Amino acid sequence: MKNIQVIDGAVNSTFDVYEVDDNLFDTLFPNDQDIAFLSDFPDIDNNPTFWSQLYSNKVNKKSIVGIHGTLHLTGSYVEEENFPNRKESDARRR
């Protein structure tokens, strides 16, 4: 199981963390990636099964041991071009 933090553009966002199984995690974050954008996956935006799986196990941020990936939804203020390899360690800094 892996922890994913979800970032959206809501003014009241709490940047929730969800525990997902390895299969779902590997779908969103292949090849050791740890940053993903919803726009990378046009087929899942309207897939209720995906959203049900993602949001089924919200975890208390105070009790987790690490965040393994960050998923940016529509409205996130993070610019995709700053993460060309979809790895936090390769982020373009200004």
C-alpha positions as CSV (number, residue, x, y, z in Angstrom):
1,M,0.0,0.0,0.0
2,K,1.2,3.5,-0.8
3,N,0.1,7.0,0.2
4,I,-0.9,9.6,-2.4
5,Q,-1.5,13.3,-1.6
6,V,-4.1,14.9,-3.8
7,I,-3.7,18.6,-4.7
8,D,-6.5,20.5,-6.3
9,G,-7.3,24.2,-6.8
10,A,-10.0,24.6,-4.2
11,V,-9.7,27.6,-1.9
12,N,-10.6,25.3,1.0
13,S,-8.4,22.3,0.0
14,T,-6.9,20.3,2.8
15,F,-4.5,18.3,0.5
16,D,-5.8,15.0,1.7
17,V,-3.8,11.8,1.7
18,Y,-5.2,8.5,0.5
19,E,-3.8,5.0,0.8
20,V,-4.0,3.0,-2.4
21,D,-3.0,-0.5,-3.5
22,D,0.2,-1.0,-5.4
23,N,-1.6,-1.6,-8.7
24,L,-3.3,1.8,-8.6
25,F,-0.2,3.5,-7.5
26,D,1.9,1.9,-10.3
27,T,-0.7,3.1,-12.8
28,L,-0.5,6.7,-11.7
29,F,3.3,6.7,-11.0
30,P,5.1,4.3,-13.4
31,N,8.9,4.1,-13.6
32,D,9.6,5.5,-10.1
33,Q,7.7,8.7,-10.8
34,D,6.3,10.5,-7.8
35,I,4.4,13.4,-9.4
36,A,1.3,13.0,-11.6
37,F,-1.2,15.3,-13.2
38,L,-4.7,14.3,-14.0
39,S,-4.2,15.6,-17.5
40,D,-1.6,12.8,-18.0
41,F,-4.6,10.3,-17.8
42,P,-7.5,11.5,-19.9
43,D,-9.3,8.2,-19.6
44,I,-9.7,8.4,-15.8
45,D,-11.3,11.8,-15.5
46,N,-14.8,10.4,-16.1
47,N,-14.1,6.9,-14.6
48,P,-16.2,6.5,-11.4
49,T,-14.3,3.2,-10.6
50,F,-11.0,5.0,-10.5
51,W,-12.3,7.8,-8.2
52,S,-14.0,5.3,-5.9
53,Q,-10.7,3.4,-5.6
54,L,-8.7,6.5,-5.0
55,Y,-11.0,8.1,-2.4
56,S,-12.0,4.9,-0.6
57,N,-9.2,5.0,2.1
58,K,-8.5,8.5,3.3
59,V,-5.8,8.5,6.0
60,N,-5.0,10.8,8.9
61,K,-1.9,12.8,7.8
62,K,-0.6,12.8,11.4
63,S,-0.4,9.0,11.4
64,I,1.2,8.2,8.0
65,V,4.8,7.2,7.4
66,G,5.6,9.0,4.1
67,I,3.9,10.3,1.0
68,H,4.9,8.2,-2.0
69,G,3.3,10.3,-4.7
70,T,1.5,13.6,-5.4
71,L,-1.5,13.7,-7.7
72,H,-2.4,17.2,-9.1
73,L,-6.0,17.5,-10.2
74,T,-7.5,20.1,-12.5
75,G,-7.1,23.5,-10.8
76,S,-3.8,22.8,-9.1
77,Y,-1.5,25.8,-9.3
78,V,1.6,23.7,-10.0
79,E,2.8,24.0,-13.6
80,E,3.3,20.6,-15.3
81,E,6.3,21.8,-17.3
82,N,8.3,22.2,-14.1
83,F,8.1,18.4,-13.7
84,P,9.1,17.0,-17.2
85,N,10.1,13.6,-15.8
86,R,7.3,13.5,-13.2
87,K,9.8,13.2,-10.4
88,E,10.0,15.7,-7.5
89,S,13.8,15.4,-7.5
90,D,14.0,16.6,-11.1
91,A,11.8,19.7,-10.6
92,R,12.8,22.8,-12.4
93,R,13.5,25.5,-9.8
94,R,13.2,29.2,-10.6
